[in-house]
Amino acid sequence: ETGVTQTPRHLVMGMTNKKSLKCEQHLGHNAMYWYKQSAKKPLELMFVYSLEERVENNSVPSRFSPECPNSSHLFLHLHTLQPEDSALYLCASSQDKGQSRYGYTFGSGTRLTVV
Amino acid sequence: LAKTTQPISMDSYEGQEVNITCSHNNIATNDYITWYQQFPSQGPRFIIQGYKTKVTNEVASLFIPADRKSSTLSLPRVSLSDTAVYYCLVAATASGTYKYIFGTGTRLKVLA
């Protein structure tokens, strides 16, 4: 248990479905992140939130929609996904935006399969 | 943008010391160097962090030369359970903002 909890752990969805990924951190951190990790590729930063405000969106397609209702919760809403969106989606948090002392704390991820 | 460069893979035997070097020529002046470990289907886990010289904790040591353009993660007496991907992470500055970009990492395989 890292202090960052992601649900669900596994998700299979059709291309016309709408689903959401949830992330919750119990560390009192101010910044939260979504990363995508495709098979044997580096982690790709998708979104950055600092104090509930989106501060970075790395050219992510609009079929991915993040939401940060408070500093402890982060969602990734998914709709009309493509098979190439199948990947491990990781949530992370840090004390402040950027690389603060002790770096990022990651959740265990959601393994998403789009069929 | 600055990027990190690490060997793609390394093999070692149980009980040996493993050193993984990361090159980060354009590291930001005030940035930490942080190393992470990742097992399959899990998120990366913080191992060690430093700014300069040497840092040691219960699992690893981190050596950083004076120019900070590289760093070396040292794992003493590795075991099979140390088989994982290891990433170094530094900031890459662009237009005054900091971006933290993971590289491809080093896939360490520990053999019996």
Interface residues (C-beta under 8 A of the other chain):
Chain A: T2 V4 Y35 K41 P42 L43 L45 E56 L88 L90 C91 A92 K97 G98 Q99 R101 Y102 G103 Y104 T105 F106 G107 S108 G109 R111
Chain B: D31 Y32 T34 Y36 S41 Q42 G43 P44 R45 F46 Q49 Y87 L89 V90 A91 T97 Y98 K99 Y100 I101 F102 G103 T104 G105
